[in-house]
Every structure is written in C-alpha cells, then in structure tokens.
C-alpha cells in the first residue's frame, strides 16, 4: 500500500450556488511503526518479568528454594521453580537497599542459601560490565540434566575434580550450555575454551558438552585441582569475582545436590547499557 495521501475529492456542490467548495485534503496515511530491534525486544521481555516488593521477594525465595530441595517436587515443576529463584536474586542483586530486610525475613534455615546466591550474583555483576549491544549468540536448550550430571561425575572419577565445580563453571560460562557463540575473548563451547587452550587440553568437539566437560576437568587438574581449587578456578578465569561466584554455587550444590536442578533451569540474561535483557530460547543474533 502506498504511504502517500489519497487524492482529495470534491464535496457535492450545493444547489443554491454555483461556487464550488474547496476540496478537503485527506489526512496522510500513518507511517508504519518501526520494527523493534532485538535489543528492544529483549529489554521488554526482561521488564515484563514480575517486579516484587521486598516481602514478596522473600516469599518467592522461600517457595523456590524449598521446592527445589524437596524430594516431593515433581520434575515438571523444576523449570518454573528455577526461573522463580533466578528472577528473585536478579532483582535483589539490583536492590542493595532491600537485601538485609529480605534476608532477615527469611526462615533461618534458608538465609545461608539466599545469602550465597545473592553474593554469587553480586560477584558476577561486578565481573561483567554492561555491553552496548546484544552479543552474537544463539540460545538453545541445554543437554538433558541427567546427561550433564553424568558428564560431570565421570570427569570427577577420572580427574578428581568435584562435579559441583564443573557444574558451577558450566552455569557461569554458558548457562549450562544454552549460549552458543564466541565470547568477547574468542572462547567457545559450553565450557568456553580459547582455541589454543582447547588444542592443549581438548579432545573431540569443543561445542559438545560430553567432550568439553572432561577437558575442563583436565585443565583444572593441571592447574592445581583438586588440592588447590581456588588457584585452579582462578587459572580458568583470572578474576577473584569469578572464583568467589563459582565457589559459592559449588558449595550450594555440595550442601544439596538438588540445588543443581534450580541452576540447570536458569535462563539467559545480559546486562546492557540500556538495561537488563532476557534472551529467550531460540534467540539468535
């Protein structure tokens, strides 16, 4: 359809006069709305996540953490609980002024759990500066949870690296393998290897979790694991923020193996200079 105005038409001439009435101009057709950019859509998707008051945040954390750790929770419920858990901590990390009151209102047995997840999220926020544009990633479903657990535990048996460390690194690096694409440094695969590092420690396909997870264990072992896990994790990514975040998530899974299922269902968010962006499954840029 043309965007130009429709030509004006003449009104009927009144019978009592021979003077024609001036034509009435038609209003121009509205310009088509610009198509939202991928960044705008991702920002909107994040904004649509429910914003909660402090008391609601505390209730949401209790619901999620209890449900994730309960043997009575059906597996079909875990994705929702993981999403609730993640969203609550994202909001709480962004509101330091709420943190103490929310933690104080939690049941005492849940406070250490919430504090650990909150602290880990704060460390990662300090590690990752906001980016001006969305990264060139694809977001795809991760391998099945049981497959990942098998890969972690097999690597633990061979290399002595606790499986929970491998899971925590997998979580922090690519959200359990959801993120497909190069990092800003050129690393790739679910455990994020640089090409030269993969050439030394990798076997098989860097983009396949079955091959990448044992390669990560080999790397950690070569750099001091399991005796010096802080040093090994620092070698993996030389940042104290990174080491503390990975260690905190690891400790949660060591305290309760069920914590893994919450983290497994965490989704992909990116901090941009325009705000927090949510990258849903199927996203491609």
FENPEUR-V627653 format. One record per pair of residues at least 24 apart in sequence whose ideal C-beta (glycine too) atoms are under 10 Angstrom apart, sorted by sequence separation. I is the first residue (numbers start at 1). GAP is how many residues later the second one is. D is the distance in whole Angstrom. If there is no record, write none. Layout:
i: [I;I]
gap: [GAP;GAP]
d: [D;D]
This chain:
i: [4;5;60;61;64;93;188;189;191;192;3;4;60;63;64;89;92;93;166;191;3;62;88;92;93;96;189;190;191;193;2;3;60;61;93;94;143;180;189;1;3;60;61;85;89;93;94;142;148;191;3;59;60;85;88;89;92;93;142;148;57;58;88;89;92;93;177;1;57;60;61;86;89;90;93;94;145;177;56;57;60;85;89;93;142;177;89;93;142;143;176;49;50;57;58;142;143;52;56;57;86;90;139;141;142;174;177;51;52;139;141;142;177;49;50;54;137;140;141;142;49;50;54;57;140;174;52;139;140;151;170;173;197;51;52;58;138;139;140;46;49;50;54;57;61;65;66;69;137;138;139;49;57;60;61;65;137;138;139;148;170;54;58;59;62;66;137;138;170;173;193;46;54;57;58;61;62;65;66;69;128;135;137;169;192;53;54;57;58;61;62;65;68;127;136;137;191;192;52;54;55;56;58;59;61;64;135;136;137;166;167;170;54;55;58;59;62;66;135;143;166;169;54;57;58;62;65;120;124;135;142;166;169;53;57;58;61;64;65;123;135;52;54;55;61;64;163;166;169;187;54;62;120;165;166;169;58;61;62;65;120;161;165;185;61;64;131;161;163;166;159;161;162;165;58;61;154;158;161;57;61;151;152;156;159;160;161;151;155;156;159;161;162;151;154;155;158;159;161;150;151;153;154;155;157;158;159;160;161;165;148;151;152;155;156;159;160;165;172;147;148;151;152;155;159;147;150;151;154;155;158;159;162;173;152;161;162;165;169;172;173;143;148;151;152;155;160;161;168;172;143;151;155;159;160;78;142;143;159;160;162;165;169;161;165;169;173;75;143;156;172;161;165;169;172;173;171;172;171;169;168;169;172;168;171;167;168;171;166;168;169;165;168;169;164;165;167;168;171;164;167;168;165;166;168;176;164;165;168;164;167;168;163;164;176;177;162;164;165;175;176;178;86;164;165;171;175;176;178;179;163;164;167;175;176;178;43;162;163;164;172;175;179;42;162;167;168;171;175;176;39;41;164;167;170;171;175;39;163;170;174;175;38;39;164;168;171;37;38;164;167;37;163;167;179;152;178;178;181;175;179;180;181;178;149;152;127;128;149;127;148;149;126;127;128;126;127;128;124;126;127;145;149;123;125;126;145;148;123;124;127;123;124;126;127;145;122;123;126;145;123;124;125;144;145;120;123;124;143;122;123;124;142;122;123;142;120;121;123;124;119;120;123;124;119;120;122;123;120;121;120;121;139;119;120;139;118;120;116;117;120;137;116;117;120;115;116;135;137;116;116;117;135;116;134;133;135;134;112;113;116;131;133;139;142;112;130;131;132;133;134;139;141;130;131;132;133;138;139;140;141;113;117;128;129;130;131;132;135;137;139;140;112;113;116;128;130;131;134;138;139;140;129;130;133;135;138;139;140;117;130;134;138;139;113;117;125;130;131;137;138;139;124;130;137;138;136;137;113;134;136;135;134;133;85;86;90;85;86;89;94;84;85;82;83;86;87;90;78;81;82;85;86;87;81;82;84;85;86;90;79;82;83;87;94;78;79;82;83;86;77;78;81;82;83;73;79;80;82;91;69;75;78;79;90;65;69;71;78;79;68;69;70;73;79;90;69;68;69;65;67;68;87;68;69;65;68;69;65;67;68;67;68;68;65;68;64;49;49;46;45;46;46;42;46;42;43;49;42;47;43;46;47;49;42;46;47;48;39;43;44;45;46;47;42;43;45;46;39;42;43;44;45;46;39;40;42;43;44;45;39;42;43;45;39;41;42;40;41;42;39;41;42;45;38;41;38;42;41;42;38;38;39;38]
gap: [24;24;24;24;24;24;24;24;24;24;25;25;25;25;25;25;25;25;25;25;26;26;26;26;26;26;26;26;26;26;27;27;27;27;27;27;27;27;27;28;28;28;28;28;28;28;28;28;28;28;29;29;29;29;29;29;29;29;29;29;30;30;30;30;30;30;30;31;31;31;31;31;31;31;31;31;31;31;32;32;32;32;32;32;32;32;33;33;33;33;33;34;34;34;34;34;34;35;35;35;35;35;35;35;35;35;35;36;36;36;36;36;36;37;37;37;37;37;37;37;38;38;38;38;38;38;39;39;39;39;39;39;39;40;40;40;40;40;40;41;41;41;41;41;41;41;41;41;41;41;41;42;42;42;42;42;42;42;42;42;42;43;43;43;43;43;43;43;43;43;43;44;44;44;44;44;44;44;44;44;44;44;44;44;44;45;45;45;45;45;45;45;45;45;45;45;45;45;46;46;46;46;46;46;46;46;46;46;46;46;46;46;47;47;47;47;47;47;47;47;47;47;48;48;48;48;48;48;48;48;48;48;48;49;49;49;49;49;49;49;49;50;50;50;50;50;50;50;50;50;51;51;51;51;51;51;52;52;52;52;52;52;52;52;53;53;53;53;54;54;55;55;55;55;56;56;56;56;56;57;57;57;57;57;57;57;57;58;58;58;58;58;58;59;59;59;59;59;59;60;60;60;60;60;60;60;60;60;60;60;61;61;61;61;61;61;61;61;61;62;62;62;62;62;62;63;63;63;63;63;63;63;63;63;64;64;64;64;64;64;64;65;65;65;65;65;65;65;65;65;66;66;66;66;66;67;67;67;67;67;67;67;67;68;68;68;69;70;70;70;70;71;71;73;73;73;74;74;75;76;77;77;77;78;78;79;79;79;80;80;80;81;81;81;82;82;82;82;82;83;83;83;84;84;84;84;85;85;85;86;86;86;87;87;87;87;88;88;88;88;88;88;89;89;89;89;89;89;89;89;90;90;90;90;90;90;91;91;91;91;91;91;91;92;92;92;92;92;92;92;93;93;93;93;93;93;93;94;94;94;94;94;95;95;95;95;95;96;96;96;96;97;97;97;100;101;101;103;103;104;104;104;104;105;108;108;110;111;111;112;112;112;113;113;113;114;114;114;115;115;115;115;115;116;116;116;116;116;117;117;117;118;118;118;118;118;119;119;119;119;120;120;120;120;120;121;121;121;121;122;122;122;122;123;123;123;124;124;124;124;125;125;125;125;126;126;126;126;127;127;128;128;128;129;129;129;130;130;131;131;131;131;132;132;132;133;133;133;133;134;135;135;135;136;136;137;137;138;139;139;139;139;139;139;139;140;140;140;140;140;140;140;140;141;141;141;141;141;141;141;141;142;142;142;142;142;142;142;142;142;142;142;143;143;143;143;143;143;143;143;143;143;144;144;144;144;144;144;144;145;145;145;145;145;146;146;146;146;146;146;146;146;147;147;147;147;148;148;149;149;149;150;151;152;174;176;176;177;177;177;177;178;178;179;179;179;179;179;180;180;180;180;180;180;181;181;181;181;181;181;182;182;182;182;182;183;183;183;183;183;184;184;184;184;184;185;185;185;185;185;186;186;186;186;186;187;187;187;187;187;188;188;188;188;188;188;189;190;190;191;191;191;191;192;192;193;193;193;194;194;194;195;195;196;197;197;198;218;220;223;224;224;225;226;226;227;227;227;228;228;229;229;229;229;230;230;230;230;231;231;231;231;231;231;232;232;232;232;233;233;233;233;233;233;234;234;234;234;234;234;235;235;235;235;236;236;236;237;237;237;238;238;238;238;239;239;241;241;242;243;245;246;246;247]
d: [8;7;6;7;7;9;9;10;7;9;8;7;8;9;9;8;9;6;8;4;5;10;9;6;9;8;9;9;9;8;8;9;8;5;9;9;10;7;9;7;7;5;8;10;5;4;10;9;7;9;8;9;10;10;9;6;8;5;10;8;9;9;9;10;9;10;9;10;5;9;8;9;8;7;8;8;8;10;9;9;10;8;5;6;8;5;9;10;7;8;9;9;9;6;9;4;6;9;10;6;9;9;10;10;4;9;9;10;7;8;9;5;10;10;7;10;9;8;7;9;5;10;9;9;6;10;7;5;8;10;8;10;10;7;9;10;9;6;6;10;8;9;8;7;7;9;9;9;9;8;7;8;10;10;9;9;5;4;9;9;9;9;8;10;9;9;6;6;7;9;10;9;5;10;5;10;6;9;7;8;10;8;4;9;9;9;9;5;8;6;6;5;10;9;6;9;9;8;10;10;9;10;9;9;10;10;6;7;10;10;9;8;5;8;4;9;10;10;8;8;6;6;5;9;5;6;5;9;7;8;8;9;10;10;10;9;7;10;7;10;8;10;10;7;10;10;9;6;10;10;7;10;10;9;6;8;9;8;9;8;9;10;9;10;5;10;8;10;9;8;7;8;10;7;8;8;9;7;5;10;9;10;9;10;9;8;9;6;5;10;4;9;10;6;8;4;7;6;5;9;9;10;7;9;10;9;9;9;6;8;6;9;6;7;7;7;7;9;10;7;9;4;9;4;5;8;10;7;9;8;9;9;9;9;10;5;7;6;7;10;8;9;8;10;8;9;7;6;9;8;5;10;10;7;5;8;8;8;8;9;8;8;7;8;7;8;10;9;10;9;7;8;10;9;6;9;9;6;8;10;8;6;7;5;6;10;8;10;10;8;9;7;4;9;10;8;8;4;9;10;8;9;9;9;9;9;8;5;7;4;6;10;9;8;7;10;7;8;9;9;6;9;10;4;9;9;9;9;7;6;8;5;10;10;7;5;10;9;9;9;10;6;10;6;7;9;9;5;7;10;9;10;8;6;9;8;5;7;9;9;9;9;9;5;9;8;7;9;6;8;7;9;9;8;8;10;8;8;9;9;10;9;8;9;9;9;8;10;7;6;8;10;9;9;9;9;4;10;10;5;6;7;9;9;9;10;6;7;8;7;9;4;8;10;7;10;9;7;9;5;9;9;10;9;9;10;5;5;10;9;4;10;7;9;9;9;7;8;9;10;7;4;7;10;8;8;10;10;8;9;4;10;8;6;6;5;9;10;10;7;9;8;5;8;8;9;8;10;9;10;6;7;7;6;6;10;10;7;10;7;9;7;7;10;10;9;9;7;7;9;10;5;6;5;6;5;9;9;7;7;9;8;9;9;8;5;7;8;10;7;6;8;8;8;10;6;5;10;6;10;7;9;9;8;10;9;8;4;9;9;9;7;7;8;8;9;7;9;9;7;5;9;9;10;8;8;9;6;10;8;5;7;5;9;9;8;10;5;8;9;10;9;8;7;9;8;9;7;9;8;5;8;4;9;6;7;9;8;7;10;9;7;6;9;8;5;10;3;8;8;10;7;7;6;6;8;9;8;8;10;9;8;8;5;7;10;5;8;6;10;8;9;8;9;9;10;5;6;7;9;10;7;10;9;9;10;6;8;9;10;4;9;9;10;8;9;7;10;9;7;10;9;10;10;10;9;10;9;7;7;7;7;8;7;8;5;10;8;9;6;10;10;6;9;9;5;7;4;7;9;7;9;4;9;10;8;9;5;9;8;7;4;8;6;9;9;6;9;9;6;6;10;8;10;9;9;9;7;9;9;8;9;9;6]
